[in-house]
Amino acid sequence: MLSSKAMLDGHGEESPYFQGWKEYEKNAYDDFQNPTGIIQMGLADNQLSLDLLRTWLENTQDATRLTNNGESVFRDLALFQDYHGLPAFKNFMAEIRGNKISFDPRKLVLMAGATSASETLMFCIAEHGDAFLLPTPYYPRDLKWRTGVELVPIYCLSSNGFKITKFALEEAYQEAQKLSFNVKGVFITNPSNPLGTTMSHVELDVLITFAVAKKIHLISMKSFLAQCLKIRVSLA
């Protein structure tokens, strides 16, 4: 017998998400071979840096041979690791991101992608049935499928460029209270996934003021920050 979570339809083969994926695989778009095919918009698959990564791997023999200065590091990588991430990699992340902001490697936790990191945060700070406020549009599947949290939309309108307003935040919070949800925080992506828009200083000030006033968490995911933007506004 499977658990109730394993039996949920929200992430199963018969869910709308996977049905859409199957249709895409049968009729995928191609510039020349199938210009009227389907474009996959349901997967946040970042391929913008693959050429740079491939070139680096081709030119860095230590990486492909699992060596460091000619000495094998296979044993260090193959056995159980620090659950918070490889110390050497954490130090490296602190260095490359420390040009404007300093990071203490001891306070970094490395995860296998933004999805697993977001889900882990849900487990850490929320109980089953607690709620998070998310600006629309958003992908609900990865945040609530296993965690059991409730997601309440912060309605953002195309008429003002999908900006987050104080009114929309308060409206979402009141709606959560009507549903008897315990609101644990606001979850944003900046740049937005899927819109690609970035938040202004005004929006971030509104979010911070709101979170402090309500005594809730404010979580900002910015996995696409360094890909194509020249102007970056961040909570960090």
C-alpha positions as CSV (number, residue, x, y, z in Angstrom):
1,M,0.0,0.0,0.0
2,L,1.3,3.4,-0.9
3,S,1.0,6.5,1.3
4,S,-1.6,9.2,0.7
5,K,1.1,11.5,-0.7
6,A,2.2,9.0,-3.2
7,M,-1.4,8.5,-4.4
8,L,-2.1,12.2,-5.0
9,D,-2.9,13.1,-8.6
10,G,-1.2,16.5,-8.4
11,H,2.1,15.1,-9.5
12,G,1.1,11.9,-11.2
13,E,1.2,10.8,-14.8
14,E,-2.5,11.7,-15.2
15,S,-2.0,15.3,-13.9
16,P,-2.5,18.2,-16.4
17,Y,1.2,19.0,-16.1
18,F,2.3,15.6,-17.4
19,Q,-0.5,15.5,-20.0
20,G,0.8,18.7,-21.4
21,W,4.4,17.3,-21.4
22,K,3.3,14.3,-23.4
23,E,1.6,16.5,-26.0
24,Y,4.8,18.6,-26.3
25,E,6.9,15.4,-26.8
26,K,4.6,14.3,-29.6
27,N,4.6,17.7,-31.4
28,A,7.7,19.7,-30.2
29,Y,8.4,23.0,-31.9
30,D,11.4,23.3,-34.2
31,D,12.5,26.4,-36.2
32,F,12.7,24.5,-39.4
33,Q,11.3,21.0,-39.0
34,N,8.1,21.9,-37.1
35,P,7.5,25.7,-36.9
36,T,3.8,25.1,-35.9
37,G,4.7,22.7,-33.0
38,I,4.3,23.2,-29.3
39,I,6.7,25.3,-27.3
40,Q,7.4,23.9,-23.8
41,M,6.6,26.7,-21.3
42,G,5.9,24.5,-18.3
43,L,9.5,23.7,-17.4
44,A,12.0,26.2,-15.8
45,D,14.9,24.6,-17.7
46,N,17.8,27.1,-17.8
47,Q,20.0,26.3,-20.8
48,L,21.7,29.7,-21.3
49,S,25.0,28.7,-19.7
50,L,25.4,25.2,-21.2
51,D,27.9,26.4,-23.8
52,L,30.1,28.1,-21.2
53,L,29.9,25.1,-18.9
54,R,30.8,22.7,-21.8
55,T,33.8,24.9,-22.7
56,W,35.0,25.0,-19.1
57,L,34.7,21.2,-18.7
58,E,36.6,20.7,-22.0
59,N,39.4,23.0,-20.8
60,T,39.6,21.8,-17.2
61,Q,41.0,18.3,-17.0
62,D,40.9,18.2,-13.2
63,A,37.1,18.4,-13.3
64,T,36.6,15.6,-15.8
65,R,39.2,13.3,-14.3
66,L,38.0,13.9,-10.7
67,T,41.4,15.3,-9.7
68,N,42.7,18.3,-7.9
69,N,46.2,19.5,-8.9
70,G,46.7,16.0,-10.4
71,E,45.7,14.1,-7.3
72,S,42.5,12.0,-7.2
73,V,39.5,13.3,-5.2
74,F,37.3,10.4,-6.1
75,R,37.1,9.1,-2.5
76,D,36.2,12.6,-1.2
77,L,33.3,12.8,-3.6
78,A,32.1,9.2,-3.6
79,L,31.5,8.7,0.1
80,F,29.1,10.4,2.5
81,Q,29.4,14.1,2.5
82,D,28.6,17.0,4.8
83,Y,24.8,17.3,4.6
84,H,25.1,21.0,4.2
85,G,27.3,20.7,1.1
86,L,30.9,20.1,0.2
87,P,33.1,22.5,2.3
88,A,35.4,23.2,-0.6
89,F,32.4,24.0,-2.9
90,K,30.8,26.2,-0.2
91,N,34.1,28.2,0.1
92,F,34.1,28.6,-3.7
93,M,30.5,29.8,-3.7
94,A,31.3,32.4,-1.0
95,E,34.3,33.6,-3.1
96,I,32.5,34.0,-6.5
97,R,29.5,35.8,-4.9
98,G,31.5,37.8,-2.5
99,N,32.4,40.7,-4.8
100,K,29.6,42.8,-3.4
101,I,28.2,40.8,-0.5
102,S,30.2,38.7,1.9
103,F,29.1,35.2,2.7
104,D,30.1,33.0,5.6
105,P,30.6,29.5,4.2
106,R,29.5,28.0,7.6
107,K,26.1,29.6,7.1
108,L,25.6,28.3,3.6
109,V,23.5,25.2,2.8
110,L,23.9,23.9,-0.7
111,M,20.9,22.1,-2.3
112,A,20.5,20.3,-5.7
113,G,18.6,23.1,-7.3
114,A,16.1,25.8,-6.4
115,T,13.1,23.4,-6.3
116,S,14.6,21.2,-3.6
117,A,15.8,24.2,-1.7
118,S,12.3,25.8,-1.8
119,E,10.6,22.5,-0.7
120,T,13.1,22.1,2.1
121,L,12.4,25.6,3.4
122,M,8.6,24.7,3.4
123,F,9.3,21.7,5.5
124,C,11.6,23.7,7.9
125,I,9.3,26.7,8.7
126,A,5.8,25.5,8.1
127,E,3.5,22.8,9.4
128,H,1.1,20.8,7.2
129,G,-1.8,23.2,6.4
130,D,0.1,26.4,7.0
131,A,0.0,29.0,4.2
132,F,2.3,31.1,2.1
133,L,1.4,34.0,-0.1
134,L,2.7,34.0,-3.7
135,P,2.4,36.7,-6.4
136,T,0.7,35.5,-9.5
137,P,1.5,33.9,-11.9
138,Y,3.4,31.0,-10.2
139,Y,4.0,27.3,-10.3
140,P,2.3,25.6,-7.3
141,R,3.3,22.0,-7.9
142,D,6.7,21.9,-6.4
143,L,5.9,23.9,-3.2
144,K,2.9,22.1,-1.9
145,W,2.8,18.5,-3.3
146,R,4.8,16.8,-0.6
147,T,4.9,19.6,2.0
148,G,1.1,20.0,2.4
149,V,1.3,23.8,2.7
150,E,-1.5,26.0,1.3
151,L,-0.7,28.6,-1.3
152,V,-2.7,31.8,-1.4
153,P,-2.4,34.0,-4.5
154,I,-1.3,37.6,-4.4
155,Y,-3.2,38.8,-7.4
156,C,-0.9,40.9,-9.7
157,L,-2.3,42.5,-12.8
158,S,-0.9,43.0,-16.3
159,S,-2.3,46.5,-16.3
160,N,0.5,47.7,-13.9
161,G,3.2,45.3,-15.2
162,F,2.4,42.6,-12.6
163,K,3.8,44.7,-9.8
164,I,3.2,43.7,-6.1
165,T,1.1,46.3,-4.2
166,K,0.3,46.8,-0.6
167,F,-3.4,46.4,-1.4
168,A,-2.8,43.0,-3.1
169,L,-0.7,41.8,-0.2
170,E,-3.3,42.8,2.4
171,E,-6.1,41.3,0.3
172,A,-4.3,38.0,0.1
173,Y,-3.5,38.0,3.8
174,Q,-7.2,38.6,4.6
175,E,-8.3,35.9,2.3
176,A,-5.9,33.4,4.1
177,Q,-7.4,34.4,7.4
178,K,-10.9,33.9,6.1
179,L,-9.9,30.4,5.2
180,S,-8.4,29.9,8.7
181,F,-4.9,29.5,7.4
182,N,-1.9,30.3,9.5
183,V,0.2,32.4,7.2
184,K,3.9,31.7,7.6
185,G,5.4,33.9,4.9
186,V,5.5,35.4,1.5
187,F,7.4,33.6,-1.3
188,I,8.6,35.5,-4.3
189,T,10.9,34.8,-7.3
190,N,13.0,37.7,-8.5
191,P,13.4,37.7,-11.4
192,S,9.9,36.4,-11.7
193,N,9.4,32.8,-12.8
194,P,7.7,32.6,-15.4
195,L,7.5,36.3,-16.3
196,G,11.2,37.2,-16.2
197,T,10.4,40.7,-14.7
198,T,12.3,42.2,-11.8
199,M,11.0,43.9,-8.7
200,S,11.6,47.6,-8.0
201,H,13.0,49.0,-4.8
202,V,9.5,50.2,-4.0
203,E,8.1,46.7,-4.3
204,L,10.8,45.3,-2.1
205,D,10.2,48.0,0.5
206,V,6.5,47.1,0.5
207,L,7.3,43.4,0.9
208,I,9.7,43.9,3.7
209,T,7.5,46.3,5.6
210,F,4.6,43.9,5.2
211,A,6.5,40.9,6.4
212,V,7.9,42.8,9.4
213,A,4.4,44.1,10.4
214,K,2.9,40.6,10.1
215,K,5.9,38.9,11.7
216,I,6.1,36.4,8.9
217,H,8.9,35.1,6.7
218,L,9.9,36.7,3.4
219,I,11.6,34.2,1.0
220,S,13.2,35.4,-2.2
221,M,14.3,32.9,-4.9
222,K,16.6,34.4,-7.5
223,S,17.9,31.4,-9.4
224,F,17.8,33.4,-12.7
225,L,19.4,36.5,-11.4
226,A,22.8,36.3,-13.1
227,Q,21.6,34.9,-16.5
228,C,20.6,37.9,-18.6
229,L,20.1,41.0,-16.4
230,K,22.3,44.0,-16.2
231,I,20.3,45.8,-13.5
232,R,19.7,43.8,-10.4
233,V,17.6,44.6,-7.4
234,S,17.9,42.1,-4.6
235,L,16.8,41.6,-1.0
236,A,20.3,40.6,-0.2
